[in-house]
Amino acid sequence: MTEAEWLAATDPTPMLEFAQDRTTGRRFRLFACGCCRLVRADLPDPVCLAAVRAAERFADGRAGVAEFAAAHHAVRRAIPHGQLSPIGSDAIAAAFHASYLGPDSSGGDATGDAVRVESFISAVTAARFVPKVLARRMPYRVAREVVSGCLRCVVGNPFRPVVVEPGWRTTTVVTLARQMYESRDFAPMPILADALQDASCENPDIPAHCRGEGPHVRGCWVVDLILGNE
């Protein structure tokens, strides 16, 4: 995949294949969770969103294996044996896989590599199910474009890695980034762009992303860059 293809891609599957060895398990997991949050209104049971929250905490090292595994198994128990609308089925499937942790990992014996592989599987599966849910209210082609944009938000441009300059991390910049990360409300992204430019950030990719249409999700590469997240 070339840089031009990455920036223009509207199908998240080849993008994920390209990014497989170029990003971290944490970001794959947060991408899967971000996809689920795009369809949170379609999640038919509160345990689904609870599992997504647990997956986010686990990705950031804020939840242990036991808490994460319990949240995932709660989703498994919530899958009804009776009839469920296709939309509900796909939404549950996305949450189920976003919070997926294999048997070895659930037992606490997994290596970092195993968890990374499971996170990649979560990302691939969420990218398959979430467009089906979004297609309820937009063309399927547009739904895949939304999910592709979500992936670009998390991975950034792998062809142009950005190194943060210490001077960019002003009190205003860091406070804005931390508030957005914790609240998952990325409406202030254009304000962050202004604050970064006030801090002499001259990299054009950063304000372009901040002022772009999004979607922006937890794991956004610009916010991660400021907060020092990997």
N, C-alpha and C positions, 0 to 999 in steps of 0.2 A: 504494500500500500504506500502510495506517495503522500506527501503533505497535502497536496491539492485534493486528493481523494479523501483523506481523513477529514478535512474541513468541510467538504461537500457531501459526505456520506449521509444517506437517509435510512440505511439499514444497520441497526446496532450489532448484528451478529458478526459480520466480517471485521467491524471495528474492535469488538471484544477479542476476536482471534488475534488481531494484530497487537492489541495491548496486553495480551496474556503474559508476556515476559517483560513488559515495560512499565508495569505499575504494581502496586502493593495489594496484598490481600485485604487490608483495611479499606482501601478505596473501592475494590470490587464489592465488598460487603455494603459499604455506604451507598454505592450506586444502586444496588438491589433494593435497599431500604428507601432510597429516594424515589425509585420507580413506584414502590408500593404507596408512598405518600401522594403520588400523583393521582391515585385512585382510592384514597382513604375513604371517600364517601360511599364507595361500592363494597367496602369490607363488611360482610354481613354479621360479624360477631366481634365484640370488643377485644377478645383475646387475640385477634389477628393484629390489631394495631399495637397491643401490648407486646406481642412477639417482635414486631418491627422495632419498637423502642428498645427492647432487650438486645436485639441484634446490633443496634447502633451503639449501645453501651458496651457490648462485648467487643465490637470493632475498635473502640477507643480505650479498651482496657479498664472500663469502669464497671463491668459485670463479670463475674466468674462463670466458669463452665456450668456449674449447677443451676444458677439462675437462668442462664441462656437456654440450657437443655429443657428446663421445666417450662419455659415460655413456648418453646417449639412443640413440646408434647401436648400442651394445652390446645394449640392449633390443631394438632392431629385429632384430638378428642372432639374438637368442635366441627370437624368435617361430618356433615349429616349423612345418615344412611338412606334418607329419603330423597325426594326430588329437590333439586336446587337449580335456579336459573343459570344458564351458561355464564352470565356476567358474574354472578356470585361465585360460581365454581372457579373461574379464572382468577378472580381477586383473591380467593382463599389460597389457590395454588401459588400465586405470587408471594403472599405472606408466608406460606409454609416453606417455600424454598429460600426466601430471604433470611429466614431464621434457621435454615438447615445446618445441622452439625452431625457429622457421621458418628457411627457407634463408637469408634476408637476415641474420637474427640470428646464425645459425651461422657466417656469413662474417665476423661482426664489424662489419657495417655498419648494424645496426638502431638506430633511435632509441629513446629511452626510451618513447615512446608505443607503438611496435611491440611492445616486450617486454611492456608492460602488457596490450596486447590479447591476446598469446599466453598470458599468465598467466591472463587471464579465460577464454580458451578451455579451458585446462587445468582450471580450476575447474569449469566447466560439464560438461566431459566426465567428470571424476572423480565428480561428483555423479550422473551418469547410470549409471556402471558399478559403483561401489562398493556401492550398495544391493542390486544383483543378487547380489553375492558374500555380503553379510551375510545375505541372505534364505535362505541355506543353513541358518542356525541360528536364525532368528527370522522372524516374519511380515514380508512386504515393507513393509507400512505402518510397522511399528516400525523397520525398517532405514532408511527415508527419514527418520523422526523423528531417528534417531541422527545422520545426515548433516546434517540441519537444525540440530541442536544444535551440531555441529562448526562450522558456519558462524557461528552466533551467538557461539561462543567466540572466533572470530577477528575478526569485524566488530564485535561488541558491539551496542549499541542505537544505530543511526544517528540516532534521534530525540532522544537525550540524550547528546551527547558529554561526556566527562568531562575536566577539566583537573586534572593532578596538582598537589598542593600540595607545595612543597619540603620541608616538615616530615614528609611521609609517607615520604620516602626515608631511613629510618634504616638503619644498618648491617645490622641483622637483616633488614629488609624487602628491601633490595637483594640481600643474599647469598642469601636464599631464592629470590627471583625469578631470579637468574642461574643458580643451581644447577638449578632446574627447567627453565629454557630450554635449558641445555646438555645435561642428561641426558635430557630429554623424559619425566621421571618427575614427574607432577603430583600425586602422592599428598599432598605437603605443602600443597596449596592451602588447606585449612582452617586450618593453622598460619599461613599468610600472612595470612589474614583476621584472625586474632587479633593478629598483629604490626601490621597496618595500623590496627586499632582502638586498639591501644596507642599508635600514633603520631598519634592524634586524627583519623583518617579517619572522617568522619561521612556520607559518601555511601553510602546504603543499597544501591545497585546493586553496589558492589564486594564487600562480604562475601557478598552473596546469590550472586554468581557464583562466588566462591571456594568457597563451601560447597555449591554446586549439584552435581547428579549428573554433570555433564559431558556428553559427553567434553571433556577439555581437551587442547589440542594446541599444538605450537610455533606462535607467533603469537597466543596467547591475549591478548585485549585488555588484561586487567589486568596481566599480566606485561610486555607491551609498554609499557604506560603507565609502569610503574615504571622500566623500563630505558631509556625514551626512544626506543623503536623506532617508526618510522612505518609 
